[in-house]
């Protein structure tokens, strides 16, 4: 899981979404989880954008290469 998270953080900026009415970020409740044994965070507003054009090119290249490899298993 750490490798997946590292790749996401490498490729994307993850920022709070901005409220268009106030110009301020929507608040994120860090304690908002569903109850029960299988806990997961409740939905929240975030803005996820690629870090640069170079990152986009690398992500697209890697996606194509992985799709070619995985096509054998379809």
CHARMM internal coordinates of N, CA and C (Angstrom, degrees):
IC EDIT
DIST 1 N 1 CA 1.4517
DIST 1 CA 1 C 1.5329
ANGL 1 N 1 CA 1 C 111.22
DIST 1 C 2 N 1.3423
ANGL 1 CA 1 C 2 N 117.35
DIHE 1 N 1 CA 1 C 2 N -35.28
DIST 2 N 2 CA 1.4656
ANGL 1 C 2 N 2 CA 119.05
DIHE 1 CA 1 C 2 N 2 CA -177.88
DIST 2 CA 2 C 1.5172
ANGL 2 N 2 CA 2 C 110.59
DIHE 1 C 2 N 2 CA 2 C -63.47
DIST 2 C 3 N 1.3397
ANGL 2 CA 2 C 3 N 117.30
DIHE 2 N 2 CA 2 C 3 N -34.15
DIST 3 N 3 CA 1.4696
ANGL 2 C 3 N 3 CA 120.20
DIHE 2 CA 2 C 3 N 3 CA -179.43
DIST 3 CA 3 C 1.5320
ANGL 3 N 3 CA 3 C 110.40
DIHE 2 C 3 N 3 CA 3 C -67.57
DIST 3 C 4 N 1.3232
ANGL 3 CA 3 C 4 N 116.93
DIHE 3 N 3 CA 3 C 4 N -40.29
DIST 4 N 4 CA 1.4602
ANGL 3 C 4 N 4 CA 120.72
DIHE 3 CA 3 C 4 N 4 CA 177.68
DIST 4 CA 4 C 1.5273
ANGL 4 N 4 CA 4 C 110.36
DIHE 3 C 4 N 4 CA 4 C -62.83
DIST 4 C 5 N 1.3339
ANGL 4 CA 4 C 5 N 116.14
DIHE 4 N 4 CA 4 C 5 N -46.54
DIST 5 N 5 CA 1.4617
ANGL 4 C 5 N 5 CA 120.16
DIHE 4 CA 4 C 5 N 5 CA 179.63
DIST 5 CA 5 C 1.5274
ANGL 5 N 5 CA 5 C 111.19
DIHE 4 C 5 N 5 CA 5 C -63.28
DIST 5 C 6 N 1.3240
ANGL 5 CA 5 C 6 N 117.16
DIHE 5 N 5 CA 5 C 6 N -39.21
DIST 6 N 6 CA 1.4650
ANGL 5 C 6 N 6 CA 120.42
DIHE 5 CA 5 C 6 N 6 CA 178.63
DIST 6 CA 6 C 1.5269
ANGL 6 N 6 CA 6 C 110.77
DIHE 5 C 6 N 6 CA 6 C -61.83
DIST 6 C 7 N 1.3129
ANGL 6 CA 6 C 7 N 117.06
DIHE 6 N 6 CA 6 C 7 N -40.40
DIST 7 N 7 CA 1.4674
ANGL 6 C 7 N 7 CA 120.06
DIHE 6 CA 6 C 7 N 7 CA 179.50
DIST 7 CA 7 C 1.5288
ANGL 7 N 7 CA 7 C 111.24
DIHE 6 C 7 N 7 CA 7 C -68.73
DIST 7 C 8 N 1.3182
ANGL 7 CA 7 C 8 N 116.87
DIHE 7 N 7 CA 7 C 8 N -38.75
DIST 8 N 8 CA 1.4668
ANGL 7 C 8 N 8 CA 119.74
DIHE 7 CA 7 C 8 N 8 CA 177.63
DIST 8 CA 8 C 1.5258
ANGL 8 N 8 CA 8 C 109.77
DIHE 7 C 8 N 8 CA 8 C -63.22
DIST 8 C 9 N 1.3237
ANGL 8 CA 8 C 9 N 116.86
DIHE 8 N 8 CA 8 C 9 N -46.18
DIST 9 N 9 CA 1.4611
ANGL 8 C 9 N 9 CA 120.31
DIHE 8 CA 8 C 9 N 9 CA -179.77
DIST 9 CA 9 C 1.5279
ANGL 9 N 9 CA 9 C 111.63
DIHE 8 C 9 N 9 CA 9 C -67.16
DIST 9 C 10 N 1.3229
ANGL 9 CA 9 C 10 N 118.16
DIHE 9 N 9 CA 9 C 10 N -31.99
DIST 10 N 10 CA 1.4579
ANGL 9 C 10 N 10 CA 121.69
DIHE 9 CA 9 C 10 N 10 CA 176.43
DIST 10 CA 10 C 1.5265
ANGL 10 N 10 CA 10 C 110.52
DIHE 9 C 10 N 10 CA 10 C -64.33
DIST 10 C 11 N 1.3259
ANGL 10 CA 10 C 11 N 117.31
DIHE 10 N 10 CA 10 C 11 N -42.91
DIST 11 N 11 CA 1.4582
ANGL 10 C 11 N 11 CA 121.40
DIHE 10 CA 10 C 11 N 11 CA -170.56
DIST 11 CA 11 C 1.5182
ANGL 11 N 11 CA 11 C 116.09
DIHE 10 C 11 N 11 CA 11 C -91.04
DIST 11 C 12 N 1.3264
ANGL 11 CA 11 C 12 N 117.61
DIHE 11 N 11 CA 11 C 12 N -21.13
DIST 12 N 12 CA 1.4587
ANGL 11 C 12 N 12 CA 119.28
DIHE 11 CA 11 C 12 N 12 CA -170.80
DIST 12 CA 12 C 1.5265
ANGL 12 N 12 CA 12 C 112.57
DIHE 11 C 12 N 12 CA 12 C -132.72
DIST 12 C 13 N 1.3222
ANGL 12 CA 12 C 13 N 114.68
DIHE 12 N 12 CA 12 C 13 N 146.16
DIST 13 N 13 CA 1.4600
ANGL 12 C 13 N 13 CA 121.59
DIHE 12 CA 12 C 13 N 13 CA 168.83
DIST 13 CA 13 C 1.5272
ANGL 13 N 13 CA 13 C 106.69
DIHE 12 C 13 N 13 CA 13 C -90.67
DIST 13 C 14 N 1.3045
ANGL 13 CA 13 C 14 N 117.23
DIHE 13 N 13 CA 13 C 14 N 131.19
DIST 14 N 14 CA 1.4604
ANGL 13 C 14 N 14 CA 122.25
DIHE 13 CA 13 C 14 N 14 CA 178.35
DIST 14 CA 14 C 1.5171
ANGL 14 N 14 CA 14 C 106.48
DIHE 13 C 14 N 14 CA 14 C -117.65
DIST 14 C 15 N 1.3305
ANGL 14 CA 14 C 15 N 115.16
DIHE 14 N 14 CA 14 C 15 N 113.34
DIST 15 N 15 CA 1.4575
ANGL 14 C 15 N 15 CA 121.14
DIHE 14 CA 14 C 15 N 15 CA -174.27
DIST 15 CA 15 C 1.5255
ANGL 15 N 15 CA 15 C 109.91
DIHE 14 C 15 N 15 CA 15 C -131.79
DIST 15 C 16 N 1.3236
ANGL 15 CA 15 C 16 N 117.16
DIHE 15 N 15 CA 15 C 16 N 158.85
DIST 16 N 16 CA 1.4646
ANGL 15 C 16 N 16 CA 118.96
DIHE 15 CA 15 C 16 N 16 CA 174.79
DIST 16 CA 16 C 1.5291
ANGL 16 N 16 CA 16 C 110.01
DIHE 15 C 16 N 16 CA 16 C -65.57
DIST 16 C 17 N 1.3198
ANGL 16 CA 16 C 17 N 115.60
DIHE 16 N 16 CA 16 C 17 N 142.63
DIST 17 N 17 CA 1.4692
ANGL 16 C 17 N 17 CA 119.98
DIHE 16 CA 16 C 17 N 17 CA 175.69
DIST 17 CA 17 C 1.5306
ANGL 17 N 17 CA 17 C 108.77
DIHE 16 C 17 N 17 CA 17 C -72.99
DIST 17 C 18 N 1.3241
ANGL 17 CA 17 C 18 N 116.64
DIHE 17 N 17 CA 17 C 18 N 143.60
DIST 18 N 18 CA 1.4596
ANGL 17 C 18 N 18 CA 122.27
DIHE 17 CA 17 C 18 N 18 CA -177.73
DIST 18 CA 18 C 1.5286
ANGL 18 N 18 CA 18 C 109.71
DIHE 17 C 18 N 18 CA 18 C -94.02
DIST 18 C 19 N 1.3196
ANGL 18 CA 18 C 19 N 116.27
DIHE 18 N 18 CA 18 C 19 N 131.73
DIST 19 N 19 CA 1.4609
ANGL 18 C 19 N 19 CA 122.47
DIHE 18 CA 18 C 19 N 19 CA 175.65
DIST 19 CA 19 C 1.5261
ANGL 19 N 19 CA 19 C 107.72
DIHE 18 C 19 N 19 CA 19 C -72.76
DIST 19 C 20 N 1.3455
ANGL 19 CA 19 C 20 N 118.75
DIHE 19 N 19 CA 19 C 20 N 118.99
DIST 20 N 20 CA 1.4683
ANGL 19 C 20 N 20 CA 120.22
DIHE 19 CA 19 C 20 N 20 CA -177.20
DIST 20 CA 20 C 1.5261
ANGL 20 N 20 CA 20 C 113.57
DIHE 19 C 20 N 20 CA 20 C -65.36
DIST 20 C 21 N 1.3250
ANGL 20 CA 20 C 21 N 117.16
DIHE 20 N 20 CA 20 C 21 N -24.29
DIST 21 N 21 CA 1.4658
ANGL 20 C 21 N 21 CA 119.95
DIHE 20 CA 20 C 21 N 21 CA -179.66
DIST 21 CA 21 C 1.5283
ANGL 21 N 21 CA 21 C 112.85
DIHE 20 C 21 N 21 CA 21 C -76.69
DIST 21 C 22 N 1.3268
ANGL 21 CA 21 C 22 N 116.25
DIHE 21 N 21 CA 21 C 22 N -38.80
DIST 22 N 22 CA 1.4642
ANGL 21 C 22 N 22 CA 119.69
DIHE 21 CA 21 C 22 N 22 CA -175.68
DIST 22 CA 22 C 1.5251
ANGL 22 N 22 CA 22 C 113.19
DIHE 21 C 22 N 22 CA 22 C -103.51
DIST 22 C 23 N 1.3442
ANGL 22 CA 22 C 23 N 116.37
DIHE 22 N 22 CA 22 C 23 N -21.00
DIST 23 N 23 CA 1.4627
ANGL 22 C 23 N 23 CA 120.17
DIHE 22 CA 22 C 23 N 23 CA -175.74
DIST 23 CA 23 C 1.5203
ANGL 23 N 23 CA 23 C 113.00
DIHE 22 C 23 N 23 CA 23 C 76.46
DIST 23 C 24 N 1.3231
ANGL 23 CA 23 C 24 N 116.84
DIHE 23 N 23 CA 23 C 24 N 7.89
DIST 24 N 24 CA 1.4627
ANGL 23 C 24 N 24 CA 121.75
DIHE 23 CA 23 C 24 N 24 CA -179.72
DIST 24 CA 24 C 1.5273
ANGL 24 N 24 CA 24 C 109.54
DIHE 23 C 24 N 24 CA 24 C -109.35
DIST 24 C 25 N 1.3392
ANGL 24 CA 24 C 25 N 116.62
DIHE 24 N 24 CA 24 C 25 N 155.27
DIST 25 N 25 CA 1.4712
ANGL 24 C 25 N 25 CA 119.07
DIHE 24 CA 24 C 25 N 25 CA 178.10
DIST 25 CA 25 C 1.5230
ANGL 25 N 25 CA 25 C 111.77
DIHE 24 C 25 N 25 CA 25 C -64.80
DIST 25 C 26 N 1.3399
ANGL 25 CA 25 C 26 N 115.35
DIHE 25 N 25 CA 25 C 26 N 143.79
DIST 26 N 26 CA 1.4600
ANGL 25 C 26 N 26 CA 119.62
DIHE 25 CA 25 C 26 N 26 CA 171.81
DIST 26 CA 26 C 1.5311
ANGL 26 N 26 CA 26 C 107.50
DIHE 25 C 26 N 26 CA 26 C -64.26
DIST 26 C 27 N 1.3162
ANGL 26 CA 26 C 27 N 118.25
DIHE 26 N 26 CA 26 C 27 N 138.78
DIST 27 N 27 CA 1.4668
ANGL 26 C 27 N 27 CA 119.35
DIHE 26 CA 26 C 27 N 27 CA 179.04
DIST 27 CA 27 C 1.5338
ANGL 27 N 27 CA 27 C 110.38
DIHE 26 C 27 N 27 CA 27 C -70.36
DIST 27 C 28 N 1.3229
ANGL 27 CA 27 C 28 N 115.27
DIHE 27 N 27 CA 27 C 28 N 146.37
DIST 28 N 28 CA 1.4663
ANGL 27 C 28 N 28 CA 121.54
DIHE 27 CA 27 C 28 N 28 CA 176.54
DIST 28 CA 28 C 1.5230
ANGL 28 N 28 CA 28 C 107.29
DIHE 27 C 28 N 28 CA 28 C -116.17
DIST 28 C 29 N 1.3225
ANGL 28 CA 28 C 29 N 115.35
DIHE 28 N 28 CA 28 C 29 N 120.55
DIST 29 N 29 CA 1.4609
ANGL 28 C 29 N 29 CA 121.19
DIHE 28 CA 28 C 29 N 29 CA 178.61
DIST 29 CA 29 C 1.5253
ANGL 29 N 29 CA 29 C 108.09
DIHE 28 C 29 N 29 CA 29 C -85.29
DIST 29 C 30 N 1.3202
ANGL 29 CA 29 C 30 N 116.97
DIHE 29 N 29 CA 29 C 30 N 106.30
DIST 30 N 30 CA 1.4655
ANGL 29 C 30 N 30 CA 120.90
DIHE 29 CA 29 C 30 N 30 CA -177.54
DIST 30 CA 30 C 1.5244
ANGL 30 N 30 CA 30 C 113.38
DIHE 29 C 30 N 30 CA 30 C -71.17
DIST 30 C 31 N 1.3344
ANGL 30 CA 30 C 31 N 117.42
DIHE 30 N 30 CA 30 C 31 N -7.10
DIST 31 N 31 CA 1.4631
ANGL 30 C 31 N 31 CA 121.25
DIHE 30 CA 30 C 31 N 31 CA 177.08
DIST 31 CA 31 C 1.5258
ANGL 31 N 31 CA 31 C 112.72
DIHE 30 C 31 N 31 CA 31 C -103.75
DIST 31 C 32 N 1.3297
ANGL 31 CA 31 C 32 N 117.95
DIHE 31 N 31 CA 31 C 32 N 9.08
DIST 32 N 32 CA 1.4712
ANGL 31 C 32 N 32 CA 121.83
DIHE 31 CA 31 C 32 N 32 CA -175.99
DIST 32 CA 32 C 1.5324
ANGL 32 N 32 CA 32 C 110.34
DIHE 31 C 32 N 32 CA 32 C -85.93
DIST 32 C 33 N 1.3297
ANGL 32 CA 32 C 33 N 115.34
DIHE 32 N 32 CA 32 C 33 N 93.44
DIST 33 N 33 CA 1.4594
ANGL 32 C 33 N 33 CA 122.42
DIHE 32 CA 32 C 33 N 33 CA 177.58
DIST 33 CA 33 C 1.5163
ANGL 33 N 33 CA 33 C 108.95
DIHE 32 C 33 N 33 CA 33 C -126.26
DIST 33 C 34 N 1.3464
ANGL 33 CA 33 C 34 N 115.87
DIHE 33 N 33 CA 33 C 34 N 151.98
DIST 34 N 34 CA 1.4565
ANGL 33 C 34 N 34 CA 118.58
DIHE 33 CA 33 C 34 N 34 CA 174.86
DIST 34 CA 34 C 1.5262
ANGL 34 N 34 CA 34 C 108.76
DIHE 33 C 34 N 34 CA 34 C -73.54
DIST 34 C 35 N 1.3116
ANGL 34 CA 34 C 35 N 117.82
DIHE 34 N 34 CA 34 C 35 N 148.75
DIST 35 N 35 CA 1.4582
ANGL 34 C 35 N 35 CA 120.10
DIHE 34 CA 34 C 35 N 35 CA -178.91
DIST 35 CA 35 C 1.5308
ANGL 35 N 35 CA 35 C 111.05
DIHE 34 C 35 N 35 CA 35 C -77.23
DIST 35 C 36 N 1.3030
ANGL 35 CA 35 C 36 N 115.77
DIHE 35 N 35 CA 35 C 36 N 160.11
DIST 36 N 36 CA 1.4549
ANGL 35 C 36 N 36 CA 119.97
DIHE 35 CA 35 C 36 N 36 CA 174.61
DIST 36 CA 36 C 1.5150
ANGL 36 N 36 CA 36 C 112.97
DIHE 35 C 36 N 36 CA 36 C 116.14
DIST 36 C 37 N 1.3307
ANGL 36 CA 36 C 37 N 114.43
DIHE 36 N 36 CA 36 C 37 N -175.15
DIST 37 N 37 CA 1.4626
ANGL 36 C 37 N 37 CA 121.02
DIHE 36 CA 36 C 37 N 37 CA -176.68
DIST 37 CA 37 C 1.5315
ANGL 37 N 37 CA 37 C 111.13
DIHE 36 C 37 N 37 CA 37 C -71.26
DIST 37 C 38 N 1.3075
ANGL 37 CA 37 C 38 N 117.62
DIHE 37 N 37 CA 37 C 38 N -43.97
DIST 38 N 38 CA 1.4662
ANGL 37 C 38 N 38 CA 121.71
DIHE 37 CA 37 C 38 N 38 CA -179.08
DIST 38 CA 38 C 1.5197
ANGL 38 N 38 CA 38 C 109.20
DIHE 37 C 38 N 38 CA 38 C -92.20
DIST 38 C 39 N 1.2883
ANGL 38 CA 38 C 39 N 116.25
DIHE 38 N 38 CA 38 C 39 N 83.12
DIST 39 N 39 CA 1.4660
ANGL 38 C 39 N 39 CA 119.79
DIHE 38 CA 38 C 39 N 39 CA -176.99
DIST 39 CA 39 C 1.5177
ANGL 39 N 39 CA 39 C 111.06
DIHE 38 C 39 N 39 CA 39 C -80.25
DIST 39 C 40 N 1.3167
ANGL 39 CA 39 C 40 N 114.39
DIHE 39 N 39 CA 39 C 40 N 142.64
DIST 40 N 40 CA 1.4601
ANGL 39 C 40 N 40 CA 122.58
DIHE 39 CA 39 C 40 N 40 CA 175.81
DIST 40 CA 40 C 1.5214
ANGL 40 N 40 CA 40 C 107.17
DIHE 39 C 40 N 40 CA 40 C -149.19
DIST 40 C 41 N 1.3248
ANGL 40 CA 40 C 41 N 117.38
DIHE 40 N 40 CA 40 C 41 N 151.80
DIST 41 N 41 CA 1.4659
ANGL 40 C 41 N 41 CA 118.30
DIHE 40 CA 40 C 41 N 41 CA 179.64
DIST 41 CA 41 C 1.5213
ANGL 41 N 41 CA 41 C 111.41
DIHE 40 C 41 N 41 CA 41 C -66.34
DIST 41 C 42 N 1.3154
ANGL 41 CA 41 C 42 N 115.61
DIHE 41 N 41 CA 41 C 42 N 146.88
DIST 42 N 42 CA 1.4624
ANGL 41 C 42 N 42 CA 120.81
DIHE 41 CA 41 C 42 N 42 CA 174.35
DIST 42 CA 42 C 1.5245
ANGL 42 N 42 CA 42 C 108.57
DIHE 41 C 42 N 42 CA 42 C -74.02
DIST 42 C 43 N 1.3303
ANGL 42 CA 42 C 43 N 117.93
DIHE 42 N 42 CA 42 C 43 N 159.95
DIST 43 N 43 CA 1.4605
ANGL 42 C 43 N 43 CA 119.81
DIHE 42 CA 42 C 43 N 43 CA -179.90
DIST 43 CA 43 C 1.5317
ANGL 43 N 43 CA 43 C 112.07
DIHE 42 C 43 N 43 CA 43 C -56.02
DIST 43 C 44 N 1.3099
ANGL 43 CA 43 C 44 N 115.04
DIHE 43 N 43 CA 43 C 44 N 145.17
DIST 44 N 44 CA 1.4627
ANGL 43 C 44 N 44 CA 121.21
DIHE 43 CA 43 C 44 N 44 CA 177.04
DIST 44 CA 44 C 1.5221
ANGL 44 N 44 CA 44 C 108.72
DIHE 43 C 44 N 44 CA 44 C -146.40
DIST 44 C 45 N 1.3155
ANGL 44 CA 44 C 45 N 116.73
DIHE 44 N 44 CA 44 C 45 N 161.19
DIST 45 N 45 CA 1.4567
ANGL 44 C 45 N 45 CA 122.00
DIHE 44 CA 44 C 45 N 45 CA -178.12
DIST 45 CA 45 C 1.5257
ANGL 45 N 45 CA 45 C 109.62
DIHE 44 C 45 N 45 CA 45 C -89.25
DIST 45 C 46 N 1.3438
ANGL 45 CA 45 C 46 N 115.78
DIHE 45 N 45 CA 45 C 46 N 129.71
DIST 46 N 46 CA 1.4620
ANGL 45 C 46 N 46 CA 121.07
DIHE 45 CA 45 C 46 N 46 CA 177.23
DIST 46 CA 46 C 1.5270
ANGL 46 N 46 CA 46 C 108.79
DIHE 45 C 46 N 46 CA 46 C -148.26
DIST 46 C 47 N 1.3105
ANGL 46 CA 46 C 47 N 114.92
DIHE 46 N 46 CA 46 C 47 N 155.44
DIST 47 N 47 CA 1.4645
ANGL 46 C 47 N 47 CA 121.49
DIHE 46 CA 46 C 47 N 47 CA 176.73
DIST 47 CA 47 C 1.5269
ANGL 47 N 47 CA 47 C 106.76
DIHE 46 C 47 N 47 CA 47 C -112.66
DIST 47 C 48 N 1.3350
ANGL 47 CA 47 C 48 N 116.45
DIHE 47 N 47 CA 47 C 48 N 118.51
DIST 48 N 48 CA 1.4592
ANGL 47 C 48 N 48 CA 121.92
DIHE 47 CA 47 C 48 N 48 CA -178.34
DIST 48 CA 48 C 1.5221
ANGL 48 N 48 CA 48 C 107.53
DIHE 47 C 48 N 48 CA 48 C -115.48
DIST 48 C 49 N 1.3391
ANGL 48 CA 48 C 49 N 116.12
DIHE 48 N 48 CA 48 C 49 N 117.05
DIST 49 N 49 CA 1.4610
ANGL 48 C 49 N 49 CA 121.45
DIHE 48 CA 48 C 49 N 49 CA -177.09
DIST 49 CA 49 C 1.5209
ANGL 49 N 49 CA 49 C 110.04
DIHE 48 C 49 N 49 CA 49 C -133.17
DIST 49 C 50 N 1.3419
ANGL 49 CA 49 C 50 N 117.40
DIHE 49 N 49 CA 49 C 50 N 148.60
DIST 50 N 50 CA 1.4652
ANGL 49 C 50 N 50 CA 119.85
DIHE 49 CA 49 C 50 N 50 CA 175.94
DIST 50 CA 50 C 1.5317
ANGL 50 N 50 CA 50 C 110.29
DIHE 49 C 50 N 50 CA 50 C -62.85
DIST 50 C 51 N 1.3315
ANGL 50 CA 50 C 51 N 116.00
DIHE 50 N 50 CA 50 C 51 N 147.81
DIST 51 N 51 CA 1.4654
ANGL 50 C 51 N 51 CA 120.55
DIHE 50 CA 50 C 51 N 51 CA -177.45
DIST 51 CA 51 C 1.5227
ANGL 51 N 51 CA 51 C 113.19
DIHE 50 C 51 N 51 CA 51 C -71.78
DIST 51 C 52 N 1.3329
ANGL 51 CA 51 C 52 N 118.27
DIHE 51 N 51 CA 51 C 52 N -31.40
DIST 52 N 52 CA 1.4688
ANGL 51 C 52 N 52 CA 120.71
DIHE 51 CA 51 C 52 N 52 CA -179.62
DIST 52 CA 52 C 1.5187
ANGL 52 N 52 CA 52 C 109.81
DIHE 51 C 52 N 52 CA 52 C -167.01
DIST 52 C 53 N 1.3292
ANGL 52 CA 52 C 53 N 115.75
DIHE 52 N 52 CA 52 C 53 N 171.67
DIST 53 N 53 CA 1.4711
ANGL 52 C 53 N 53 CA 120.23
DIHE 52 CA 52 C 53 N 53 CA 175.65
DIST 53 CA 53 C 1.5321
ANGL 53 N 53 CA 53 C 110.80
DIHE 52 C 53 N 53 CA 53 C -64.01
DIST 53 C 54 N 1.3239
ANGL 53 CA 53 C 54 N 116.87
DIHE 53 N 53 CA 53 C 54 N -34.81
DIST 54 N 54 CA 1.4681
ANGL 53 C 54 N 54 CA 120.06
DIHE 53 CA 53 C 54 N 54 CA 177.81
DIST 54 CA 54 C 1.5270
ANGL 54 N 54 CA 54 C 110.58
DIHE 53 C 54 N 54 CA 54 C -64.86
DIST 54 C 55 N 1.3175
ANGL 54 CA 54 C 55 N 117.09
DIHE 54 N 54 CA 54 C 55 N -39.12
DIST 55 N 55 CA 1.4671
ANGL 54 C 55 N 55 CA 120.45
DIHE 54 CA 54 C 55 N 55 CA 176.61
DIST 55 CA 55 C 1.5254
ANGL 55 N 55 CA 55 C 110.30
DIHE 54 C 55 N 55 CA 55 C -63.78
DIST 55 C 56 N 1.3296
ANGL 55 CA 55 C 56 N 116.85
DIHE 55 N 55 CA 55 C 56 N -42.33
DIST 56 N 56 CA 1.4679
ANGL 55 C 56 N 56 CA 120.64
DIHE 55 CA 55 C 56 N 56 CA 178.78
DIST 56 CA 56 C 1.5209
ANGL 56 N 56 CA 56 C 110.32
DIHE 55 C 56 N 56 CA 56 C -59.71
DIST 56 C 57 N 1.3315
ANGL 56 CA 56 C 57 N 117.13
DIHE 56 N 56 CA 56 C 57 N -45.04
DIST 57 N 57 CA 1.4687
ANGL 56 C 57 N 57 CA 121.01
DIHE 56 CA 56 C 57 N 57 CA -179.58
DIST 57 CA 57 C 1.5297
ANGL 57 N 57 CA 57 C 110.66
DIHE 56 C 57 N 57 CA 57 C -61.57
DIST 57 C 58 N 1.3210
ANGL 57 CA 57 C 58 N 117.32
DIHE 57 N 57 CA 57 C 58 N -42.99
DIST 58 N 58 CA 1.4674
ANGL 57 C 58 N 58 CA 120.96
DIHE 57 CA 57 C 58 N 58 CA 179.24
DIST 58 CA 58 C 1.5217
ANGL 58 N 58 CA 58 C 111.16
DIHE 57 C 58 N 58 CA 58 C -65.27
DIST 58 C 59 N 1.3282
ANGL 58 CA 58 C 59 N 117.40
DIHE 58 N 58 CA 58 C 59 N -43.38
DIST 59 N 59 CA 1.4696
ANGL 58 C 59 N 59 CA 121.67
DIHE 58 CA 58 C 59 N 59 CA 179.39
DIST 59 CA 59 C 1.5286
ANGL 59 N 59 CA 59 C 109.95
DIHE 58 C 59 N 59 CA 59 C -61.36
DIST 59 C 60 N 1.3241
ANGL 59 CA 59 C 60 N 116.90
DIHE 59 N 59 CA 59 C 60 N -44.95
DIST 60 N 60 CA 1.4828
ANGL 59 C 60 N 60 CA 119.81
DIHE 59 CA 59 C 60 N 60 CA 179.31
DIST 60 CA 60 C 1.5231
ANGL 60 N 60 CA 60 C 111.61
DIHE 59 C 60 N 60 CA 60 C -64.65
DIST 60 C 61 N 1.3393
ANGL 60 CA 60 C 61 N 117.43
DIHE 60 N 60 CA 60 C 61 N -40.30
DIST 61 N 61 CA 1.4653
ANGL 60 C 61 N 61 CA 121.51
DIHE 60 CA 60 C 61 N 61 CA 178.99
DIST 61 CA 61 C 1.5280
ANGL 61 N 61 CA 61 C 109.97
DIHE 60 C 61 N 61 CA 61 C -63.19
DIST 61 C 62 N 1.3200
ANGL 61 CA 61 C 62 N 117.18
DIHE 61 N 61 CA 61 C 62 N -47.86
DIST 62 N 62 CA 1.4608
ANGL 61 C 62 N 62 CA 121.19
DIHE 61 CA 61 C 62 N 62 CA 179.79
DIST 62 CA 62 C 1.5318
ANGL 62 N 62 CA 62 C 111.45
DIHE 61 C 62 N 62 CA 62 C -63.94
DIST 62 C 63 N 1.3350
ANGL 62 CA 62 C 63 N 116.84
DIHE 62 N 62 CA 62 C 63 N -38.30
DIST 63 N 63 CA 1.4691
ANGL 62 C 63 N 63 CA 120.91
DIHE 62 CA 62 C 63 N 63 CA 178.60
DIST 63 CA 63 C 1.5218
ANGL 63 N 63 CA 63 C 110.11
DIHE 62 C 63 N 63 CA 63 C -61.66
DIST 63 C 64 N 1.3386
ANGL 63 CA 63 C 64 N 116.91
DIHE 63 N 63 CA 63 C 64 N -45.80
DIST 64 N 64 CA 1.4568
ANGL 63 C 64 N 64 CA 120.46
DIHE 63 CA 63 C 64 N 64 CA -179.27
DIST 64 CA 64 C 1.5255
ANGL 64 N 64 CA 64 C 110.65
DIHE 63 C 64 N 64 CA 64 C -62.72
DIST 64 C 65 N 1.3359
ANGL 64 CA 64 C 65 N 116.58
DIHE 64 N 64 CA 64 C 65 N -45.10
DIST 65 N 65 CA 1.4631
ANGL 64 C 65 N 65 CA 119.84
DIHE 64 CA 64 C 65 N 65 CA -179.76
DIST 65 CA 65 C 1.5282
ANGL 65 N 65 CA 65 C 111.55
DIHE 64 C 65 N 65 CA 65 C -63.36
DIST 65 C 66 N 1.3209
ANGL 65 CA 65 C 66 N 117.98
DIHE 65 N 65 CA 65 C 66 N -39.97
DIST 66 N 66 CA 1.4672
ANGL 65 C 66 N 66 CA 119.89
DIHE 65 CA 65 C 66 N 66 CA 179.58
DIST 66 CA 66 C 1.5271
ANGL 66 N 66 CA 66 C 110.73
DIHE 65 C 66 N 66 CA 66 C -70.63
DIST 66 C 67 N 1.3370
ANGL 66 CA 66 C 67 N 117.31
DIHE 66 N 66 CA 66 C 67 N -36.21
DIST 67 N 67 CA 1.4647
ANGL 66 C 67 N 67 CA 120.10
DIHE 66 CA 66 C 67 N 67 CA 178.34
DIST 67 CA 67 C 1.5276
ANGL 67 N 67 CA 67 C 110.21
DIHE 66 C 67 N 67 CA 67 C -64.07
DIST 67 C 68 N 1.3299
ANGL 67 CA 67 C 68 N 117.02
DIHE 67 N 67 CA 67 C 68 N -39.10
DIST 68 N 68 CA 1.4702
ANGL 67 C 68 N 68 CA 120.24
DIHE 67 CA 67 C 68 N 68 CA 178.11
DIST 68 CA 68 C 1.5233
ANGL 68 N 68 CA 68 C 110.90
DIHE 67 C 68 N 68 CA 68 C -63.20
DIST 68 C 69 N 1.3263
ANGL 68 CA 68 C 69 N 117.54
DIHE 68 N 68 CA 68 C 69 N -42.35
DIST 69 N 69 CA 1.4637
ANGL 68 C 69 N 69 CA 122.02
DIHE 68 CA 68 C 69 N 69 CA 179.92
DIST 69 CA 69 C 1.5361
ANGL 69 N 69 CA 69 C 110.44
DIHE 68 C 69 N 69 CA 69 C -67.48
DIST 69 C 70 N 1.3250
ANGL 69 CA 69 C 70 N 116.88
DIHE 69 N 69 CA 69 C 70 N -45.20
DIST 70 N 70 CA 1.4574
ANGL 69 C 70 N 70 CA 121.22
DIHE 69 CA 69 C 70 N 70 CA -176.67
DIST 70 CA 70 C 1.5307
ANGL 70 N 70 CA 70 C 113.32
DIHE 69 C 70 N 70 CA 70 C -73.52
DIST 70 C 71 N 1.3190
ANGL 70 CA 70 C 71 N 118.01
DIHE 70 N 70 CA 70 C 71 N -18.44
DIST 71 N 71 CA 1.4735
ANGL 70 C 71 N 71 CA 120.98
DIHE 70 CA 70 C 71 N 71 CA 179.54
DIST 71 CA 71 C 1.5184
ANGL 71 N 71 CA 71 C 111.51
DIHE 70 C 71 N 71 CA 71 C -58.26
DIST 71 C 72 N 1.3166
ANGL 71 CA 71 C 72 N 117.56
DIHE 71 N 71 CA 71 C 72 N -29.77
DIST 72 N 72 CA 1.4655
ANGL 71 C 72 N 72 CA 120.76
DIHE 71 CA 71 C 72 N 72 CA 179.32
DIST 72 CA 72 C 1.5271
ANGL 72 N 72 CA 72 C 112.18
DIHE 71 C 72 N 72 CA 72 C -64.29
DIST 72 C 73 N 1.3119
ANGL 72 CA 72 C 73 N 118.32
DIHE 72 N 72 CA 72 C 73 N -20.00
DIST 73 N 73 CA 1.4635
ANGL 72 C 73 N 73 CA 121.94
DIHE 72 CA 72 C 73 N 73 CA -177.04
DIST 73 CA 73 C 1.5192
ANGL 73 N 73 CA 73 C 113.33
DIHE 72 C 73 N 73 CA 73 C -99.80
DIST 73 C 74 N 1.3078
ANGL 73 CA 73 C 74 N 117.83
DIHE 73 N 73 CA 73 C 74 N 4.37
DIST 74 N 74 CA 1.4790
ANGL 73 C 74 N 74 CA 120.27
DIHE 73 CA 73 C 74 N 74 CA -179.72
DIST 74 CA 74 C 1.5041
ANGL 74 N 74 CA 74 C 111.04
DIHE 73 C 74 N 74 CA 74 C -80.07
END
COOR INIT
IC SEED 1 N 1 CA 1 C
IC BUILD
